Amino acid sequence: MWPDVHKYFYRTISKTDILFIANADKNNIPGYIGVGVFAEISFAAGLNFIRKKKIQILLSKMPSSKSVFHEDVKRWLGLGWLEKFETKE
């Protein structure tokens, strides 16, 4: 069952226009991003390199420096591979 769920989920990411990362605080780490979510971001970013359709990857919160993926996210934001979600108030 689990392999089918993952296949379906990643197939769905490949068809989307926007991937929104709702990275809430967890385990005393503001903007926590775990291995699974980092894999999803990486998958969408990889698809953007190999095809013409672009998936907009929006991050709700910058992960703190305590996060394992802080430097990667910071670099990818700088490269324009991710965007920080900004609310219009």
C-alpha positions as CSV (number, residue, x, y, z in Angstrom):
1,M,0.0,0.0,0.0
2,W,2.7,2.6,1.0
3,P,4.6,2.4,-2.3
4,D,1.3,3.1,-4.2
5,V,0.6,6.1,-1.9
6,H,4.1,7.5,-2.6
7,K,3.8,7.0,-6.4
8,Y,0.4,8.7,-6.4
9,F,1.7,11.6,-4.3
10,Y,4.8,12.2,-6.4
11,R,2.7,11.9,-9.6
12,T,0.4,14.6,-8.2
13,I,3.4,16.9,-7.5
14,S,4.5,16.4,-11.1
15,K,1.1,17.7,-12.3
16,T,0.8,20.7,-10.0
17,D,1.5,24.3,-10.7
18,I,2.3,25.3,-7.1
19,L,3.9,23.3,-4.2
20,F,3.2,25.1,-0.9
21,I,5.4,24.1,2.0
22,A,3.6,24.7,5.3
23,N,6.6,24.2,7.5
24,A,5.4,24.9,11.0
25,D,7.6,24.9,14.1
26,K,8.3,21.4,15.4
27,N,10.7,19.9,17.9
28,N,11.8,23.4,19.0
29,I,12.9,24.2,15.5
30,P,11.2,27.2,13.9
31,G,10.2,26.5,10.3
32,Y,11.0,22.8,10.6
33,I,11.6,20.9,7.3
34,G,12.0,17.1,7.6
35,V,13.6,14.6,5.2
36,G,10.3,13.8,3.5
37,V,9.4,17.4,2.8
38,F,13.0,18.2,1.6
39,A,12.6,15.2,-0.8
40,E,9.3,16.7,-2.1
41,I,11.0,20.1,-2.6
42,S,14.0,18.4,-4.4
43,F,11.6,16.4,-6.6
44,A,9.7,19.5,-7.7
45,A,12.9,21.5,-8.3
46,G,14.3,18.6,-10.3
47,L,11.2,18.5,-12.5
48,N,11.7,22.3,-13.1
49,F,15.1,21.5,-14.7
50,I,13.9,18.8,-17.0
51,R,10.7,20.2,-18.4
52,K,9.3,23.5,-19.7
53,K,6.4,23.7,-17.2
54,K,7.5,25.3,-14.0
55,I,6.2,24.3,-10.5
56,Q,6.3,27.3,-8.2
57,I,7.7,26.2,-4.9
58,L,6.5,28.4,-2.0
59,L,7.9,28.2,1.5
60,S,5.7,29.5,4.3
61,K,8.6,30.1,6.7
62,M,12.4,30.2,6.6
63,P,13.7,27.3,8.6
64,S,15.9,28.4,11.5
65,S,19.6,27.7,11.6
66,K,18.8,24.7,13.8
67,S,17.3,23.0,10.8
68,V,19.4,20.4,9.0
69,F,18.3,21.9,5.7
70,H,18.7,25.6,6.6
71,E,21.7,26.2,4.3
72,D,20.2,24.3,1.4
73,V,17.0,26.2,1.6
74,K,18.9,29.5,2.0
75,R,20.9,28.7,-1.1
76,W,17.9,27.6,-3.1
77,L,16.0,30.8,-2.2
78,G,19.0,32.8,-3.4
79,L,19.0,30.8,-6.7
80,G,15.3,31.4,-7.2
81,W,14.4,27.7,-7.0
82,L,12.1,28.5,-4.0
83,E,10.2,31.5,-3.0
84,K,9.2,32.7,0.4
85,F,5.4,33.0,0.6
86,E,4.5,36.6,1.3
87,T,1.0,37.6,2.4
88,K,-0.6,40.7,0.9
89,E,-1.9,42.7,3.8
